[in-house]
Amino acid sequence: MAEAEAVDQSGNVLEWAQKDKRRLLHVVYRVGDLDKTIKFYTECLGMQLLRKRDIPEEKYSNAFLGFGPEDSHFVVELTYNYGVDSYDIGTGFGHFAIATQDVYKLVEDIRAKGGNITREPGTVKGGSTVIAFVKDPDGYTFELIQRGPTPEPLCQVMLRVGDLDRAIRFYEKALGMKLLRKKDNPDYKYTIAMMGYEEEDKTTVLELTYNYGVTEYTKGNAYAQIAISTDDVYKSAAVVDVVTQELGGKITRQPGPIPGINTKITSFLDPDGWKTVLVDNEDFLKELKKDD
């Protein structure tokens, strides 16, 4: 009887992830020259600098860039640590992606400004979508995807995982994401799964990639985490706690306010070691107003 009650309680806890109001807020990573990267993102990729702040007591600066305001768009949070000019991206991080109506034109604009084009525009074997790849000044890869008008041009974050089915179950159960699309590509020996809260042409999605036979990757020290909104960090942490016991991963910060800022967060690692931070919705909006 007690075991049945425990299972029932666990099920009730997991329901919260499906009901919660969630959105991908930003992705955090480290760069060696903040101004140089800002210049590339604004002049070559078409992003806007939304805010910038310096925290001398902690010896770092950061900048938020994207294609629209943070209260409605996914953005990048660049972190510059005083005196550190390079980082190891590792083998696990894949790329970011930007949707554009004309990949050929965007590539030529980036080339004209001295950008590093690593794959010329064209379609992938067996596909019809035009894509290209470029690298930013720190070596992060951006995929450029040709598609119609979209409310969210900053459309993907790609991470490699060692067990795709396990990763899909984790993000469905722990974060309430939907499996939008799964595609196997035997010619290139990989399988991808698109995970998110809305369809790919409407919002940012997480692209999980499994390369045949590869179960582990190096993380490096460049890429940090993704932040996702929640209406209740305490309930969300309880869900993650249950799911990590089943599928792996661990909570790295118990839910509660950040000292000095008071924004409530919780953070955890997925079974592959990728970090997610869940941020209280109301606190996040207050923090934005404070920084205006």
Secondary structure, DSSP 4 states (H G I P E B T S, - for coil): -HHHHHHHHHHHHHHHHHHS---EEEEEEE-S-HHHHHHHHHHTS--EEEEEEEEGGGTEEEEEEESS-TTTS-EEEEEEETT------TTTEEEEEEEES-HHHHHHHHHHTT-EEEEEEEEPTT---EEEEEE-TTS-EEEEEE-S--S-SEEEEEEE-S-HHHHHHHHHHHH--EEEEEEEETTTTEEEEEEESS-TTTS-EEEEEEETT-------SSEEEEEEEES-HHHHHHHHHHHHHHH--EEEEEEEEPTTT--EEEEEE-TTS-EEEEEEHHHHHHHHHHH-
